[in-house]
Amino acid sequence: ALPISQASLLYAGACANGFLTAPTRVISYQTPRFRSMMQESGTLKMHAQKATKVNEEGLSSQFFTGKDSQDIENLRMHKAMNRKLMDAANKGGVGAVLDLLVSQLQFMNGVNLATALHRIARQCVDGEMDPNAVASRQALQDIQAHPGFNLLLQAVELQAEAAVADPSSEDTLPAQSASIVAWSLASLNLRHMELLGCLSKLATPRLQEFQSYEVTNMLWAYAKLGVAPNFPTLLCAFTQRLQSRRRREFKPHSLCLAAWSFAQAGHQDLNLLGGMADEVYEQAEVLKPEAFSNICYALAKQNMVHRKLLKAVNVHFINGRWFHRLEPHELANVMRACSAGGVTLPGFYERAGSAAIRMAEKMKPADVIAILKSYAKTVLKGKSKSSSKECPDLGPSLLSVAATRMQIYKPKELVVLAKLAASLCPTQDAFFQACASSAASRVTEFQDVQLSQLIDALASASVAVAPKYMMSLGALLQEQQKRSLERPRTAFQSFDGESKKQCPPSTATGPSGFLPPSRVEVQPVLLVQLPEATQVYDTSLLRSSFVENGVFNV
């Protein structure tokens, strides 16, 4: 509302006193004469560095060139909309954000939509930098039940498509907002492939303009959702962006998260990982446990040894700095890295083992397996002679807790755990009995290979004979034999090891069109002594049945 001459003097005085820096773009005050006057006077340089202005409403905004009064009003409206979205999230939660979205969608631009999705994700998830931070199933169900959520996803996708079609447009989704949207989708565990594809096309050519946290957040999102391999161009752009980073441009926890993301995506670049580990080591004293855990996961996943970094981890353990701050998955990642690297760390397993025993009740199956794998690799392969002496109760303690929680272990996890138990603690009767009982109660969930491996692990354990255990083992064997008889008869192994096709009935002399039993080698059947109350199998009849049905390698 000021006259042009007064506005010029006011702006020139603000620049001279350091309140404003030379801007990139300037707001047009109704006439182009204002801009030309500023250029001629030398007060303003077009295309200069960024500037910030506090407008009449106390908002921080960038100057814009060539914007008329309607554009300025739209900018203020969209900023006010962002404030409404944040207030709704703080006061009313997810429901209030979605209600506001439904009523005000026609007034929202791409930034507003990204803000709405981000606030919804933030309300459902704690811990942005934790790779395991995702919304609960109940929270996700509540969100999807609201009619405004699908509307929000559709609107964001339309904005992203428009931004890809016209990158110069300022009314669509900005490229940097792709990081916010991707992070929100990953936190809500939503694999929206069409939207992720648009975000990839939008971000890839402009990734060099992203801030460090925007790069790592977007990389984490694609790795967390397991879709990073589907976008190799984007993954290559992430690699180039991190390779060309300036020294200490990325904070150490961002580098750790990037290392975790590359490892999770299966992208192996040892030079890049080594460079990030070196930079992280230089700032190890400021790292939190979750950051150390992320890069330890990457080191273990890619079988890379960084002795200085691992020794720094050990120092924190010995000093007790992390003893009461570690989460189970963080401890598992650190132990995996130490065992994979084969670095001798005196006192490490004493502290790490004690921490694992303390938090055994809240461990997930994957954490238990990772810790026992690390311990088995170190102890059984002789990488640390003192590790088994430092914490001899680690294996028995974790297996005792696992025996009471068999129902949460998937078939694959149960097989791996049984094999580890057979090698570490073959006399752990309570665990093996619980394992056999749990497997027998859901035997149909096991694949043929898993069932065979589980029976082998149980057979190699030194378990005291108990009727319940033998009945469970018998049920597993019965299921295995049943599946063997039901396998399709397409080929078999002959005595000379060659694969023989089924013979035509007119030329075959054996039963069911197969070669005679004298031409095949029958493997011995596993014989288990069962209690009297259990069904006993006649192995001679079973063997002849196998021959008749063409099942020879049993």
Secondary structure by P-SEA (a helix, b strand, c coil): cccaaaaaaaaaaaaaacccccccbbbbcccaaaaaaaaaaccccccccbbbbbcccbbbbbbbccccaaaaaaaaaaaaaaaaaaaaaacccaaaaaaaaaaccccccaaaaaaaaaaaaaaaccccccccccccaaaaaaaaacaaaaaaaaaaaaaaaaaaacccccccccccaaaaaaaaaaaacccaaaaaaaaaaacccccccccaaaaaaaaaaaaaaccccccaaaaaaaaaaaaacccccccaaaaaaaaaaaaaaccccaaaaaaaaaaaaaacccccaaaaaaaaaaaaaaccccaaaaaaaaaaaaaccccccccaaaaaaaaaaaaaacccccaaaaaaaaaaaaacccccaaaaaaaaaaaaaaaaacccccccccccaaaaaaaaaaaaccccccaaaaaaaaaaaaaccccaaaaaaaaaaaaaaccccccaaaaaaaaaaaaaccccccaaaaaaaaaaaaaaaaaaaacccccccccccccccccccccccccccccccccccccccccccccccccccaaaaaaaaaaaaccccc
